[in-house]
Amino acid sequence: MKVVHIGQHNSVLNSFIAEIRDVRIQKDSLRFRTNLERVGAVFAYEISQTLEYSDKDVTTPLGIAKVATFDTRLVIAAILRAGLPLQNGMLSFFDHAESAFLSTFRKYGKGDYFKVHADYCTCPPLEDKTLIIVDPMLATGASMESALRKLEEEGGKAAHIHMVCPVASRYAVDQLLQKLDDHYTLWVAAIDEELTSHNYIIPGLGDAGDLAFGEKI
């Protein structure tokens, strides 16, 4: 697996990450969703540089222009609920991409033990396409692994898979590095070193789904 840490380089992305982390700004759910959409758009631009391109003839009012545009067929999958704003930001760039949606949940046992299950999933065929799966947080990597298995069960094996997780824990990155091959690329904007016994990323940003759409019962 390849890891691309775009937050290591100074850009406007880090301003958006700062705002989604800021406990004061988080009180405005519209601002939080908008910043996640902006983050999604930045990642879309970065990923676009890795796609396959070819020259096309474009007819202008005065002649023919050759323009290199990408040929890669894309599917953008959101892990519900928190991934929806990220997906929207990506779709604003990849306007011809197909969409997939799935939900995951933690089933707790004794103590802090839990197992992640992927529940609802709707997905187009993935063969010969590039899959981009988005989730704002990557804590243990268990939800991402479960989501990847479910998407492959529903849609088949994609040609390549990009995982976009703006805030990740060092633990989750290391876990996925051990388990995933070069068929996968992980894109992050920040890697936080601490993960609590309850699997909360520190400093993290809190519950992205609640911050974007309100607290759940």
C-alpha positions as CSV (number, residue, x, y, z in Angstrom):
1,M,0.0,0.0,0.0
2,K,1.2,3.5,-0.8
3,V,0.6,6.3,1.7
4,V,0.3,9.9,0.4
5,H,0.4,12.5,3.2
6,I,-0.5,15.7,1.4
7,G,-0.9,17.6,4.7
8,Q,2.9,17.6,5.0
9,H,3.1,20.3,2.4
10,N,1.9,23.8,3.0
11,S,-1.4,24.5,1.1
12,V,-4.9,25.8,1.7
13,L,-5.9,22.2,2.7
14,N,-4.3,22.7,6.1
15,S,-6.5,25.7,6.7
16,F,-9.6,23.5,6.1
17,I,-8.2,20.8,8.4
18,A,-7.5,23.4,11.1
19,E,-11.2,24.5,11.0
20,I,-12.7,21.0,11.1
21,R,-10.6,20.4,14.2
22,D,-11.4,23.7,15.9
23,V,-13.9,23.1,18.7
24,R,-15.3,26.7,18.3
25,I,-15.8,26.5,14.5
26,Q,-17.3,23.0,14.9
27,K,-20.4,24.5,16.5
28,D,-21.5,25.6,13.0
29,S,-22.5,22.4,11.3
30,L,-22.9,24.1,7.9
31,R,-19.3,25.4,8.1
32,F,-18.1,21.9,9.1
33,R,-19.8,20.2,6.1
34,T,-18.6,22.9,3.8
35,N,-15.0,22.4,5.0
36,L,-15.3,18.7,4.5
37,E,-16.5,19.3,1.0
38,R,-13.5,21.5,0.3
39,V,-11.2,18.9,1.7
40,G,-12.8,16.4,-0.7
41,A,-12.2,18.7,-3.6
42,V,-8.5,19.1,-2.7
43,F,-8.1,15.3,-2.5
44,A,-9.9,14.9,-5.8
45,Y,-7.5,17.3,-7.5
46,E,-4.5,15.4,-6.1
47,I,-5.9,12.0,-7.1
48,S,-6.7,13.3,-10.6
49,Q,-2.9,13.6,-11.2
50,T,-2.6,9.8,-10.9
51,L,-5.3,8.9,-13.5
52,E,-4.8,7.8,-17.1
53,Y,-5.0,10.6,-19.7
54,S,-5.2,10.8,-23.5
55,D,-5.5,13.7,-25.9
56,K,-8.9,14.6,-27.2
57,D,-10.0,17.0,-30.0
58,V,-12.2,19.8,-28.7
59,T,-14.1,22.0,-31.2
60,T,-13.9,25.7,-30.3
61,P,-15.6,28.6,-32.2
62,L,-12.4,29.1,-34.1
63,G,-10.8,25.7,-34.5
64,I,-9.8,22.4,-32.9
65,A,-7.9,22.3,-29.6
66,K,-6.1,19.2,-28.3
67,V,-6.8,18.7,-24.6
68,A,-5.5,15.9,-22.4
69,T,-8.4,14.6,-20.2
70,F,-8.6,11.5,-18.1
71,D,-10.1,8.2,-19.3
72,T,-10.3,6.4,-15.9
73,R,-13.7,5.3,-14.9
74,L,-14.4,6.2,-11.3
75,V,-16.7,5.1,-8.5
76,I,-16.7,7.2,-5.3
77,A,-17.9,5.4,-2.2
78,A,-19.0,7.2,1.0
79,I,-19.1,5.5,4.4
80,L,-22.3,6.8,6.0
81,R,-22.9,9.4,7.5
82,A,-19.7,11.2,7.8
83,G,-18.3,10.5,4.4
84,L,-21.1,12.2,2.5
85,P,-19.6,15.8,2.5
86,L,-16.3,14.4,1.4
87,Q,-18.0,12.5,-1.4
88,N,-19.9,15.7,-2.5
89,G,-16.6,17.6,-2.7
90,M,-15.1,14.9,-4.9
91,L,-18.2,14.8,-7.1
92,S,-17.8,18.5,-7.8
93,F,-14.6,17.7,-9.6
94,F,-15.3,14.1,-10.8
95,D,-18.8,15.0,-12.2
96,H,-19.0,11.8,-14.3
97,A,-18.1,9.4,-11.5
98,E,-20.5,6.8,-10.2
99,S,-21.4,6.6,-6.5
100,A,-21.5,3.9,-3.9
101,F,-22.8,4.1,-0.3
102,L,-22.4,1.8,2.7
103,S,-22.7,1.9,6.4
104,T,-20.5,0.3,9.1
105,F,-21.1,-0.2,12.8
106,R,-19.2,-1.4,15.8
107,K,-20.5,-4.4,17.7
108,Y,-19.0,-4.4,21.2
109,G,-18.1,-7.4,23.3
110,K,-16.4,-7.5,26.7
111,G,-14.5,-4.4,27.7
112,D,-13.2,-2.4,24.8
113,Y,-13.4,-5.2,22.4
114,F,-15.4,-4.6,19.3
115,K,-15.9,-6.0,15.8
116,V,-16.9,-3.8,12.8
117,H,-19.6,-5.0,10.5
118,A,-20.6,-3.5,7.1
119,D,-24.4,-3.3,6.9
120,Y,-26.2,-1.5,4.1
121,C,-24.3,-1.3,0.7
122,T,-25.3,-0.1,-2.7
123,C,-22.6,-0.2,-5.4
124,P,-22.3,-0.3,-9.2
125,P,-20.0,-2.8,-10.9
126,L,-16.3,-2.1,-10.0
127,E,-14.4,-4.2,-12.6
128,D,-12.0,-2.2,-14.7
129,K,-12.8,1.0,-12.6
130,T,-11.0,2.9,-10.0
131,L,-12.7,3.0,-6.6
132,I,-12.3,6.0,-4.2
133,I,-13.6,5.3,-0.7
134,V,-14.0,8.3,1.6
135,D,-14.3,8.6,5.4
136,P,-13.1,11.6,7.4
137,M,-11.5,9.5,10.2
138,L,-9.3,6.4,10.2
139,A,-9.0,5.3,13.8
140,T,-8.2,1.5,13.9
141,G,-8.7,0.7,10.2
142,A,-11.3,-1.9,11.0
143,S,-14.2,0.1,9.4
144,M,-12.2,0.6,6.3
145,E,-11.3,-3.1,6.0
146,S,-14.9,-4.1,6.5
147,A,-16.0,-1.6,3.9
148,L,-13.5,-2.8,1.4
149,R,-14.7,-6.4,1.8
150,K,-18.3,-5.4,1.5
151,L,-17.7,-3.3,-1.7
152,E,-15.8,-6.2,-3.3
153,E,-18.6,-8.6,-2.4
154,E,-21.2,-6.3,-4.0
155,G,-19.3,-4.8,-6.9
156,G,-16.3,-7.0,-7.7
157,K,-12.6,-6.2,-7.7
158,A,-11.7,-2.6,-8.8
159,A,-8.6,-1.9,-10.9
160,H,-7.2,0.3,-8.1
161,I,-8.5,1.6,-4.8
162,H,-7.9,5.0,-3.2
163,M,-8.8,5.4,0.4
164,V,-9.3,9.1,1.4
165,C,-9.1,9.7,5.2
166,P,-8.2,13.2,6.1
167,V,-7.4,12.5,9.8
168,A,-5.8,9.1,10.5
169,S,-4.1,7.5,13.5
170,R,-0.6,6.2,13.3
171,Y,-1.9,2.8,14.5
172,A,-4.4,2.5,11.6
173,V,-1.9,3.5,9.0
174,D,0.6,0.9,10.3
175,Q,-2.1,-1.8,10.4
176,L,-3.2,-1.1,6.8
177,L,0.4,-1.0,5.6
178,Q,0.8,-4.6,6.9
179,K,-2.4,-5.9,5.3
180,L,-2.9,-4.2,2.0
181,D,-0.7,-4.5,-1.2
182,D,0.1,-2.0,-4.0
183,H,-3.4,-2.3,-5.3
184,Y,-4.3,0.3,-2.6
185,T,-3.4,4.0,-2.0
186,L,-4.1,5.7,1.3
187,W,-4.5,9.5,1.2
188,V,-4.3,11.5,4.4
189,A,-4.0,15.1,5.5
190,A,-2.9,14.4,9.1
191,I,-1.6,11.5,11.0
192,D,-2.1,11.7,14.8
193,E,0.1,9.6,17.0
194,E,-2.3,8.8,19.9
195,L,-5.2,6.3,20.0
196,T,-7.0,5.8,23.3
197,S,-8.2,2.5,24.7
198,H,-11.7,3.4,23.4
199,N,-10.2,3.9,19.9
200,Y,-10.5,7.7,19.9
201,I,-7.9,9.6,17.9
202,I,-6.0,12.2,19.9
203,P,-6.1,15.2,19.1
204,G,-8.5,14.0,16.3
205,L,-11.6,16.1,15.7
206,G,-14.5,14.3,17.5
207,D,-17.4,12.5,15.9
208,A,-17.5,13.8,12.3
209,G,-21.0,12.4,11.6
210,D,-22.5,14.2,14.6
211,L,-20.6,17.4,13.8
212,A,-21.9,17.4,10.2
213,F,-25.5,16.2,10.7
214,G,-26.4,16.4,14.4
215,E,-26.1,14.0,17.3
216,K,-27.7,10.5,16.9
217,I,-29.9,8.8,19.5
